[in-house]
Amino acid sequence: MTRLPLAATATAPRCSRMVVTQALRAWGLAAMADTSALIVSELVTNAVRATGVTERDAEYSALERVALIGLQVRLSGPHLVLEVWDGSHDAPTERRPDANAEDGRGLLLVRTMSASCGVRWPEAGGKVVFAMLALEAVPTGAAHPSSPLRANGRGSGRLDRALDEVLAAGSS
């Protein structure tokens, strides 16, 4: 399992893509990296839009109180599970953009490219948006370390509690 707290800023999707790609390579699942990176990028982008700072050149004062979001990548039976937590209680909504729209297709892509996807509302607060992908190979690396990376710093306790709750509940 890989868990990473991220500042909810415009750089979070890029960081999440790199983390997912590296984790899957380490687990012997490199063939799933491109699809997984695209899906997690869409989920993280939505989390940033829901709770964070979306401007690329944001003023420092806007970043002083930036929210945390959490990325968790794990295996559950025959699935790779990609989960993104944010502090908002609002469910993401799938849009139907017209052919010329430049955005609005993220959740459609996630739904189309994953075996299953959805939203959970952990008791710790916020929401966890997830996507499950059928494993294309048997993992060969250390996909289940004994303890996940923990967030450290302001607001990280809620993030860890929410993702721990999702882990305890399983991936159903």
Residue, then its C-alpha position, 0 to 999 in steps of 0.5 A: m500500500t502507498r499513502l501520500p498526503l498532498a497539499a490541495t494545490a495545482t501541483a497535486p495531480r502531477c505529484s499523484r501521477m508520479v507516485v502511482t507510476q513509481a508504486l506500480r513499477a515497484w510492485g511489478l504492475a508497470a503495465m497498469a501505470d498509464t491508466s492508473a496515473l490518468i485515473v488518479s490525476e482526475l480524482v486528485t484534480n476533483a479533490v483540489r477543485a473541491t477543497g484547495v487552491t487551483e491557481r498555478d501562480a497563487e499568492y503565498s497568502a493563499l497557500e498558508r492555510v491550504a487543505l490536505i488531500g490524501l492519496q491511497v493506492r492498494l491491492s484488494g483481492p484481484h483489484l488495484v484500488l485508487e482512493v483520494w480523500d478530501g475534506s469536502h462532503d459534496a459528491p463529485t458530479e459527472r457532467r455531460p460537456d458539449a463536444n467543444a468543452e475543454d473540461g468536464r470529462g474526468l469522471l466519465l473517464v474514470r467510470t469508463m476506465s475502471a472496473s468500479c468507482g464511487v464515493r464513500w463518506p468516512e465517519a472521520g469526515g470528508k469523502v473518499v472517491f475511489a476507482m478499482l481496476a482489475l489486476e493485469a498481472v500478479p504483483t511481484g513487489a512489496a505492495h503491502p508494507s506493514s505500515p502505511l506512510r503517515a501524514n504529518g502536520r496540521g490536519s493530517g490526523r483526519l486524513d489518516r483516520a478517514l483512510d484507515e477507516v476505508l481500509a478497515a471497511g474493505s474495498s466493497 
